[in-house]
């Protein structure tokens, strides 16, 4: 969907890289210390980490409008 909207991104697979996974949880903890679960996908945009996105299509559409 990001490709179709021509939104540049970098895909990072945290399931097979322990360092990426560790960094992801550090960022999540800094942003929201009381969090006890994470729903994928995660988006890191301008230092803000978004996850558990209720309407992914609307989220992507909003990203495309800002790009």
PyMOL commands that set and color helices and strands:
alter all, ss='L'
color gray80, all
select helices_A, chain A and resi 18-31+56-66
alter helices_A, ss='H'
color red, helices_A
select strands_A, chain A and resi 43-45+48-50
alter strands_A, ss='S'
color yellow, strands_A
deselect
rebuild
show_as cartoon
